């Protein structure tokens, strides 16, 4: 089945896997814009995929540039700037959560099996989508709580 590439950000990794012979790509016309590439897994790729899927979970490093920005924001000595930054961050998280929830709502509307009776492959896609929703909602909640703290540090204007 097809998953939105922008959600999973797969273009670069797929091109890299194509270079190593784990996947092969072929151009495919699209009615919604420029031609795309449809990838399929090669036997070598399937072997590596099975090895990866049966290994322990890989947490890796999550690189969020805005965390570094927040870390160094004390250099400004300006809680109003921090408040503005956090308010903007909260809006972005809320928009992302809405987009992901919209994807889930569309899926639920077109598939009566969602999520409890999905086939194994689709269920795992749903689990990943739900994890993304939960992560973004948790981050938005964290920002909301920290905004309260930062607002207390801003002197009241008379």
C-alpha positions, 0 to 999 in steps of 0.5 A, a space after each residue: 500500500 502507499 504511504 505519503 512520502 512527506 509523512 515518512 520522509 523516505 525519498 532520500 533513504 530510498 535513493 540511498 537504498 537503491 544505490 546499495 541494491 536493497 531497493 530498485 526504483 522505476 519511474 511512474 507517471 502521476 496525475 497529481 504532478 510530476 512523475 514519481 518513483 515507485 520502489 520495490 524491495 530486492 532480495 538483498 533488501 528483504 534480507 536486510 529488512 528482516 534482520 532490522 525488523 527482528 533486532 531490538 528497537 532502534 531509538 536513535 537520536 532525535 534531532 530537533 533544531 528548535 530544542 537547540 534554539 530553546 537551549 541557547 535562548 537564555 543568551 537573549 536574556 529576554 523572556 518575551 522572546 522566549 514566550 514568542 518562541 514557545 507560542 510559535 512552537 505550540 502553534 506549529 505542534 498543534 497544526 502538525 497534530 491536526 494534520 496527522 489527526 486529519 489523516 487518521 480521520 480520513 483513513 477511519 472514514 474510508 476503512 471500516 476496519 480501522 483500527 481494530 480489524 486491519 490486516 497486519 501491514 495496515 495495522 502497523 502503519 496505523 500504529 506508527 501514525 498513532 505514535 506520531 499523533 501521541 508524540 506531537 500532542 505530548 510535545 504541544 502539552 509540554 509547551 503549554 505547561 512551559 509557557 505558563 512558567 515563562 509568562 510568570 517570569 515576565 514583569 507585569 506592564 503597568 
